[in-house]
Amino acid sequence: MQTHPRRNHTSTPASRQQSAGDATHEALSTTVSPDNDCPSPGTCDHGTPPADLGRYEAVLFDWDGTLVDSHPLNFRGLSAACAHWDLTMDESFYTARIGTSGAELINELAVAAGTAVPVDEIVALCLEIILGEIADLRTYRAVVRIAGSLHGRVPLAIASGGARRAVHAGLDATGLRPLFEDIVTGEDVPRGKPDPGLFLLAANRLGVEPSRCLVYEDSPEGMQAAHAAGMRAVDVRCFRNN
């Protein structure tokens, strides 16, 4: 695993840090608004940054479903790949398991069908299908505005359980790569979310203590992973279509 030197953030005066946080909070509050169809009314924070934003020294973003509307593309790729081995993946099955790895979904389908399939080959085919359509990937503009507002104020990183090639290709296709100082993907850790490893590795690479990291996420597994890492998490689901 690649090692990264930890950065020293102790030289930033508290008053300056708070000022930057206040400015960022004001910018975000004026550029995003909640979706009227919030899936968690009464408990969701509607993507609004926390009032104590100035205490965070890095912000970590999930990729699939947070910054980009990749789930339709991922479903098409996975269902088409599964069909080559006579496995049928319904969209409702896929949607109910958002946040679960492709390999796990394939295994579940194979068990239900009472058959054995080459999971790695199906995953590889799925990836090739996705890469072939990556130019069609759409961003969630409200979440991209958040990243743009934070860029240059605090270090930003991607912490995604997705395939490295797919995430990097998506960053290039959408033009979002310059916003982020580091990219952590599923191949960089032994276990995916809800294990906290992805977020902990991203914090380590940025040289920031986990408790000083803020996370933007869209899935229950991702929220669990952030909390397990000791990080504050913001649920973006109710406003990412803005």
Secondary structure, DSSP 8 states (H G I E B T S, - for coil): ---------TTS-HHHHHHHHHHHHHHHHTT----TT-SSTTT--TT---TTGGG-SEEEE--BTTTB--HHHHHHHHHHHHHTTT----HHHHHTTTTS-HHHHHHHHHHHHT----HHHHHHHHHHHHHHTGGG--B-HHHHHHHHHHTTTS-EEEE-SS-HHHHHHHHHHHT-GGG-SEEE-GGGSSS-TTSTHHHHHHHHHHT--GGGEEEEE-SHHHHHHHHHTT-EEEE-TTTTT-
